Amino acid sequence: MSLKACKVCSYLTEEKKCPMCGGDELSLKWKGQVVISNPEKSETAKKLGITKPGKYALSVA
C-alpha cells in the first residue's frame, strides 16, 4: 500500500483517514518527508508547525 499525505496536517499514513488529526482528505501527490521524534526540541518541527512525533510530507498537492 502507498503512503498518503493528509492535506490538513501533512502526516503520512497508509490509513483511509488521518490518525493524527482525523482528516479524510488524503493525497498520493506529495514530495519529501521528515521524521520528527521530539517536536519540542526540533527546530525543523517548529518551522513546519509540527507538534506531534511522526512522519510528515514536506509538500502536499
N, CA, C and O atoms as a DFTB+ gen file, in Angstrom:
244 C
 N C O
     1  1       0.845      -1.193       0.000
     2  2       0.000       0.000       0.000
     3  2       0.886       1.251       0.000
     4  3       1.959       1.254       0.603
     5  1       0.442       2.293      -0.665
     6  2       1.208       3.531      -0.775
     7  2       0.907       4.482       0.374
     8  3      -0.204       4.526       0.903
     9  1       1.934       5.241       0.742
    10  2       1.735       6.267       1.759
    11  2       0.960       7.429       1.156
    12  3       1.212       7.836       0.022
    13  1       0.021       7.953       1.922
    14  2      -0.758       9.120       1.519
    15  2      -0.485      10.220       2.536
    16  3      -0.242       9.947       3.711
    17  1      -0.526      11.444       2.081
    18  2      -0.300      12.590       2.955
    19  2      -1.617      13.287       3.249
    20  3      -2.431      13.517       2.354
    21  1      -1.809      13.613       4.498
    22  2      -3.003      14.354       4.912
    23  2      -2.883      15.796       4.407
    24  3      -1.854      16.444       4.598
    25  1      -3.932      16.282       3.770
    26  2      -3.922      17.650       3.261
    27  2      -4.052      18.676       4.382
    28  3      -3.779      19.858       4.171
    29  1      -4.463      18.243       5.560
    30  2      -4.632      19.157       6.696
    31  2      -3.324      19.317       7.472
    32  3      -2.873      20.438       7.711
    33  1      -2.705      18.173       7.873
    34  2      -1.530      18.247       8.746
    35  2      -0.252      17.681       8.126
    36  3       0.804      17.735       8.757
    37  1      -0.322      17.143       6.911
    38  2       0.813      16.578       6.168
    39  2       1.335      15.256       6.725
    40  3       2.374      14.777       6.271
    41  1       0.653      14.659       7.686
    42  2       1.071      13.376       8.251
    43  2       0.977      12.301       7.173
    44  3       0.025      12.283       6.394
    45  1       1.965      11.403       7.126
    46  2       1.982      10.313       6.152
    47  2       1.391       9.053       6.767
    48  3       1.765       8.649       7.868
    49  1       0.462       8.439       6.040
    50  2      -0.234       7.272       6.559
    51  2      -0.649       6.337       5.433
    52  3      -0.720       6.739       4.271
    53  1      -0.920       5.089       5.787
    54  2      -1.493       4.129       4.844
    55  2      -2.989       3.952       5.108
    56  3      -3.664       3.227       4.378
    57  1      -3.502       4.601       6.132
    58  2      -4.913       4.500       6.521
    59  2      -5.799       5.291       5.556
    60  3      -5.307       6.051       4.722
    61  1      -7.110       5.098       5.685
    62  2      -8.079       5.835       4.863
    63  2      -8.432       7.177       5.479
    64  3      -9.005       8.040       4.814
    65  1      -8.087       7.356       6.762
    66  2      -8.336       8.592       7.490
    67  2      -7.077       8.909       8.290
    68  3      -6.421       7.995       8.789
    69  1      -6.736      10.162       8.419
    70  2      -5.519      10.553       9.130
    71  2      -5.631      10.223      10.624
    72  3      -6.526      10.727      11.303
    73  1      -4.733       9.384      11.133
    74  2      -4.773       9.057      12.558
    75  2      -4.279      10.204      13.445
    76  3      -4.494      10.192      14.657
    77  1      -3.621      11.186      12.840
    78  2      -3.068      12.294      13.617
    79  2      -4.125      13.378      13.883
    80  3      -4.280      13.827      15.019
    81  1      -4.850      13.796      12.835
    82  2      -5.811      14.897      13.007
    83  2      -7.251      14.491      12.703
    84  3      -8.180      15.258      12.957
    85  1      -7.435      13.295      12.162
    86  2      -8.786      12.839      11.841
    87  2      -9.281      13.277      10.473
    88  3     -10.411      12.971      10.092
    89  1      -8.440      13.993       9.732
    90  2      -8.838      14.466       8.402
    91  2      -9.029      13.310       7.428
    92  3      -8.375      12.274       7.545
    93  1      -9.934      13.495       6.465
    94  2     -10.169      12.441       5.483
    95  2      -9.765      12.868       4.065
    96  3     -10.065      12.164       3.100
    97  1      -9.094      14.003       3.937
    98  2      -8.583      14.448       2.645
    99  2      -7.120      14.043       2.553
   100  3      -6.234      14.751       3.033
   101  1      -6.876      12.881       1.925
   102  2      -5.521      12.371       1.781
   103  2      -5.110      12.419       0.320
   104  3      -5.946      12.276      -0.572
   105  1      -3.813      12.621       0.075
   106  2      -3.313      12.749      -1.286
   107  2      -2.134      11.811      -1.526
   108  3      -1.284      11.623      -0.656
   109  1      -2.101      11.228      -2.715
   110  2      -0.945      10.433      -3.132
   111  2       0.129      11.330      -3.740
   112  3       1.240      10.880      -4.017
   113  1      -0.213      12.609      -3.948
   114  2       0.720      13.560      -4.549
   115  2       1.388      14.386      -3.450
   116  3       0.851      15.400      -3.003
   117  1       2.557      13.937      -3.030
   118  2       3.325      14.643      -2.010
   119  2       4.802      14.504      -2.327
   120  3       5.207      13.599      -3.057
   121  1       5.608      15.406      -1.774
   122  2       7.050      15.390      -2.014
   123  2       7.802      15.536      -0.697
   124  3       7.391      16.270       0.202
   125  1       8.910      14.816      -0.613
   126  2       9.788      14.907       0.547
   127  2       9.143      14.390       1.812
   128  3       7.918      14.348       1.931
   129  1       9.978      13.996       2.754
   130  2       9.429      13.570       4.036
   131  2      10.414      13.865       5.147
   132  3      11.626      13.918       4.939
   133  1       9.867      14.053       6.315
   134  2      10.669      14.311       7.503
   135  2      10.077      13.484       8.637
   136  3       8.858      13.378       8.777
   137  1      10.955      12.903       9.441
   138  2      10.521      12.148      10.611
   139  2      10.871      12.969      11.841
   140  3      12.030      13.322      12.060
   141  1       9.861      13.266      12.634
   142  2      10.042      14.055      13.845
   143  2       9.839      13.136      15.048
   144  3       8.767      12.554      15.213
   145  1      10.862      13.005      15.884
   146  2      10.735      12.151      17.063
   147  2      10.507      12.957      18.335
   148  3       9.858      12.481      19.266
   149  1      11.036      14.175      18.377
   150  2      10.868      15.016      19.557
   151  2      10.561      16.446      19.111
   152  3      11.470      17.270      19.010
   153  1       9.289      16.746      18.843
   154  2       8.939      18.058      18.290
   155  2       9.278      19.236      19.201
   156  3       9.479      20.352      18.721
   157  1       9.343      18.999      20.511
   158  2       9.658      20.089      21.438
   159  2      11.089      20.590      21.278
   160  3      11.369      21.759      21.543
   161  1      11.995      19.714      20.847
   162  2      13.407      20.086      20.717
   163  2      13.851      20.249      19.272
   164  3      15.017      20.549      19.019
   165  1      12.953      20.060      18.328
   166  2      13.298      20.101      16.910
   167  2      13.008      21.465      16.295
   168  3      11.874      21.941      16.321
   169  1      14.046      22.085      15.742
   170  2      13.865      23.354      15.040
   171  2      13.059      23.136      13.760
   172  3      12.264      23.991      13.369
   173  1      13.265      21.997      13.113
   174  2      12.515      21.683      11.894
   175  2      11.030      21.585      12.204
   176  3      10.202      22.129      11.473
   177  1      10.691      20.895      13.280
   178  2       9.284      20.761      13.677
   179  2       8.674      22.128      13.957
   180  3       7.540      22.397      13.562
   181  1       9.412      22.981      14.628
   182  2       8.906      24.324      14.933
   183  2       8.647      25.114      13.659
   184  3       7.628      25.796      13.545
   185  1       9.574      25.024      12.692
   186  2       9.411      25.757      11.432
   187  2       8.232      25.233      10.621
   188  3       7.567      25.997       9.922
   189  1       7.969      23.919      10.713
   190  2       6.871      23.318       9.958
   191  2       5.549      23.311      10.724
   192  3       4.519      22.920      10.174
   193  1       5.568      23.735      11.975
   194  2       4.346      23.767      12.776
   195  2       3.912      22.387      13.266
   196  3       2.731      22.166      13.532
   197  1       4.852      21.467      13.385
   198  2       4.555      20.102      13.818
   199  2       4.670      20.018      15.338
   200  3       5.672      20.436      15.918
   201  1       3.636      19.476      15.972
   202  2       3.631      19.390      17.434
   203  2       3.611      17.962      17.968
   204  3       3.750      17.744      19.172
   205  1       3.435      16.973      17.059
   206  2       3.387      15.573      17.488
   207  2       4.415      14.761      16.702
   208  3       4.640      15.032      15.523
   209  1       5.043      13.766      17.340
   210  2       6.005      12.916      16.632
   211  2       5.353      12.154      15.487
   212  3       4.175      11.804      15.562
   213  1       6.117      11.894      14.424
   214  2       5.613      11.122      13.306
   215  2       6.354      11.414      12.021
   216  3       7.357      12.128      12.017
   217  1       5.853      10.855      10.921
   218  2       6.429      11.030       9.601
   219  2       5.520      11.952       8.802
   220  3       4.321      11.701       8.685
   221  1       6.095      13.024       8.252
   222  2       5.316      14.058       7.577
   223  2       5.859      14.340       6.178
   224  3       7.058      14.205       5.932
   225  1       4.984      14.725       5.280
   226  2       5.377      15.180       3.935
   227  2       5.784      16.645       4.019
   228  3       5.233      17.410       4.810
   229  1       6.741      17.019       3.205
   230  2       7.161      18.422       3.158
   231  2       6.254      19.264       2.278
   232  3       6.088      20.462       2.506
   233  1       5.665      18.624       1.264
   234  2       4.763      19.319       0.352
   235  2       3.639      18.371      -0.050
   236  3       3.894      17.223      -0.414
   237  1       2.396      18.845       0.013
   238  2       1.232      18.032      -0.339
   239  2       0.415      18.757      -1.396
   240  3       0.096      19.937      -1.246
   241  1       0.079      18.041      -2.472
   242  2      -0.731      18.644      -3.544
   243  2      -2.159      18.122      -3.467
   244  3      -3.001      18.505      -4.279
